[in-house]
Amino acid sequence: AMAAGIVVGGLCGAVNGLCVTRLRLPPFIATLGMMLVARGLALQLTDARAVSGLGEAFGVLGNGALWRIEEIDAQGFPNVIFPGIPYPVLLMVALAVIVGLLLRRTLLGRHLHAVGSNAEAARLSGVHVARVAMFAYTCSGALAGLCGCVLMSRLVTAQPNEGVMYELDAIAAAVIGGTSLSGGVGSVSGTVIGAFVIGVLRNGLNMNGVSAFSQQIIIGLVILLTVWIDQLRNRR
């Protein structure tokens, strides 16, 4: 089931790539349209209800941990002695290392930066822009599908409305980490740091009893601030 989710995510990304490279649609419109289609299909197929009964094994990826040590107390309940390293953290580190090496040490990574910075200049330099863009969109979709699987595993249920507005957190994390919205500038390590900043911000707001509505306002202001800083940086 998880493999199917990753494949479907990759197919959605490939469709986005075709819309951008073949139909010449603006990337924002293509991805926004696909997001609405995917959300509509999720609500339609599930009748807007949660899908449960996935089994305990389905929750291992989202809730399990490496080297976790537990013991059973006198009442028969598990007592965690050492929490271990959560599997989602291990997965994040592995993907960050792989993608970081891809972007820094391979020809494809240099082509990705070149296309993101100036597609026309990259084309004149001999880069097959359409293929590079298709690769980027397909991988982005597959990774989004993987994130959805991890979230679903963590909840051990499939919520059709789960993950709504996470795209704004992703944008904020990338920009805070130094990624330029105009393309061509950014790093995996910076994006990971940006994601930690957003995560700490959300957890801090929750711990201080800030309502979900107020959190959206604060995150929105953070996004506006980071985009403004990005624009100032690009003008220099």
C-alpha positions, 0 to 999 in steps of 0.5 A: 500500500505504501509503495502504491502511494509513492508510485501515485505521488510520482505519477502526479508529479510526472503529470505536473511535469508534462503540464509545465514542459509540454503544455507550457502551463505556469508551474504554480497553476499546474501544481495548484490544479493537481493539488485540488484534483488530488484532494477532491479525489481523496474526499470522493473515494473515501466519502470524506471519512477516515479509513481505519483498520490498517493493522498494527504493522502499518504503523511501524514506519511512523511510530517505530524506532531503532534500538528502542528498549522497553520492559513490561511493568507489573500491570502488564503495560510497556515501560520505555527505558530508551526511546531509540531513534524514530524511523521517520528521523532515520528516513529523513536523514537518509533522504537528506544525504542522498539528495544532498550528494545528488545535488552537489556531486553529480552532473544531474544536480548541477543541471537541476541548479542550472535549470532552476536558475535560468532555464534558457541559459541552461538550454543554450548550454546543452542541458535538456531542460524538459528532461531535468524538469520532468525528473524534478517534478516526478521525484517531488511527487514521489517524495510527497507520496512518501511523506503522506505514507509516513503521516498515515502510518503515524496516525495508523489511519487514512484521513482525507483532510490530513496534510492540508496546508502542509504545503505552506509549511514546506515553502516556509521551511525551504525559504527559511533555509535559504532556498530562493523562490526564483530558483537556482539557490538552495541546499538540503541542509538549509531546508532541513534547518528551516523545517526544524525552525517551523517545527519548533515554532509550531510546537512552541505555539502549541505548548503555549496554548495558541489556537490553531487559527492564530497559528495559521496567522503567525505561520502566514506572517512568517512566510510573508517575512521570509519571502520579503527577505528572499526578494531583498536578497535577490535585488542585491 
